[in-house]
Amino acid sequence: MMINNALNIGIQGIQDGMQGVEGAARNIARGGADGPRGTADGGNGMTESIVDLKLYERSVEASAQVVKTADETLGTLLDLRA
């Protein structure tokens, strides 16, 4: 059933996004405590981690919207069958 696939994809996206959030937050915490401010090539690890954190946050929000839409669709289908 297509709704099950959408739910599974949404849930997997949330789980993946949360793992990414945890990793980015861990990098920020390490960099903020005693890590280097930048890298040898001039990049800024802290800035990259903050950007990653925001991207993972948006990914979780989008995946949650997929789950919500699949749930509403399933509810509508059940209402039509009743």
N, C-alpha and C positions, 0 to 999 in steps of 0.2 A: 504494500500500500504506500502511495506517495507521501502521505502525511507522516507515516512512521519514519520514512527516509529523511524528511525535513526535520522532524524532531531529533533524530539521531545526529544529523549534521549540525544542528544548532547546539545540542548538548556537547558534542565533541568540540565545537568551536569555543564554547564557554570554558571547557576544561583546558584546552590548549592555551587560550588567552590568559586564564588564571595562572597557569604555570609560567607563562611569559612575564606576567605582572610580578610574580614572586621573584623570578630571576632578575628582572630589572631593578626591583626594590632592593634586593640583596646587593647588587652592584652599586647602587646609589649609597646604601648604608656603608659599604666598605670604602667607597671613594670619599664620602663625607667625613669619615672618621680619621683614616690615616693613609688613604690611597693617594696616588699621584694626581695632580690637577690636570695633566694632559699626557699625551703619549709622545713617543719619540718623533713621530711624523707630523707633529703639530696639531693633531686632533685632540678633542676633549672628551675623554671617556665619560665624565659625569654628564655632559650635555647629551651625548649619545644615549646614555641610560635613561635620562629623563624623557627624551623623544621616544625611545622604545616603550617606556612605561605608558605614555599617552597613546601610542599606537595599539598596544595590547588592551588598554582600557576601551578604546573605540571598537576593537575586535570583539570584546566581550559584549559590549552594548549591541552591536550588530547581530551577534549570535543569539542574544536574548530576544531580540526582535523577531528573528526567525522562529524561535520556539513559541513566542506569543502568537504570531500569525498562524502557525500550524495548529495551535491550541484553539484559537478562535474559529478557524476553518472546520476543525473537527467538531466543535460545539454546534456550528451552523448545520453541518451535515446530520448530526444527531437530532437536532431540532426538526429538520425536514423529514426525517424518518419517523418521528413520533406522531 
